[in-house]
Amino acid sequence: MRAPDRSRDLLLRSTGMEPADLGVLGLYNNTYGPLPGHYLDRAFSCRDCGAEEVWTAKQQKWWHEIVHGSIESRAVRCLACRRARRAALAPSREGKGANRLGEMSERLRGLAGSAPTEASRAEVDAALESKWWSLRVLAIAALGRWGTAADIARLCAFVDAPRSRWDLWRIEGAGAAVKALAGCLRHPEDDGWAIEVCLRGHGGPWSWREFLSAIPADRIAAFAKEEFARRDGDADRVLRLLALMHCIGRAPSPTQMAIVRTHACKDVRLWMRHFPSEVA
C-alpha cells in the first residue's frame, strides 16, 4: 500500500479492489467518517426477493465517483428488482406536476443554457433558497454557465464563505461553486486568489487542475517559498500546498523537500513519497 500511486493502483486492481479518487469523494461527499482509500466487492441480500448478490468494486466506484452517490449508501436490490421497482413507480411520475423536483431541475438546466434575463435570474435566486439541495446546486451551476462578472463574484463568495464542518449546505454550496468556477477563472488576475483558496482548504486543486497548471512556475514557487518559510507554522496549509503541487506536476525544491523530510507533522513527512526520489 506504500508503493507509488500507479503501482499501488495496479496492485489493488489485481486483487479485485478499485482505488478511490479521494479528490472526487472529498468534493462531492459529506460524511462524518473517513473516506475510503479503495473499494471492495460487497455481498448483500436483495431486499425484495432475497437473492444473494454482489455489489462489485467497479460498480461502487461508478456510483460514488461518477453518479456522486453518498459514500454511506449501499446496494439493497438486485438488478431485476430495481427494474421492476422503477416500472412500478413510473405511472406515478407521469403528467404535469407529478415530478415537481424533476421538472424544476430541468427548468434550471434550460435557464443555464440561455442568456440570463431578469426573470431567469429571479428563478435562480429563488432556487438558491430552496429546501432542496439539488436545486441549489443547479442554481449555482447556472451562475457558472452565465459567467458574468457579477455571477463570478457570487460564486467566489460561496467558496470563501466561513463555515463549520457541520454546516452542510455551505460545504455543498462551496463544492458546487468550485466546480462552477472551473471555466470562469482568468489568468493572471485570478491566479493568486485560486492558489490561496486551495491553501485555505476552500477549494480542491483537482477541480481547477487545468487552470492551476497554466499558472507560471515562478508564481507557484513564490507561494511555496512563503509557506515553507514558516517552517512548522501551519501544517494544514503545507499539506494543501503539497497536494496542489502534486496535482499540477510541480515538485518542491531540494531545500523545501528537506523541510518536508524533517517537518514536525507526520502527515507532511509522508508526502515525500508523492514526489520523485531524485528531488528529495
Order of alpha helices (4+ residues) and beta strands (2+ residues): alpha-beta-alpha-beta-beta-beta-alpha-alpha-alpha-alpha-alpha-alpha-alpha-alpha-alpha-alpha-alpha-alpha-alpha
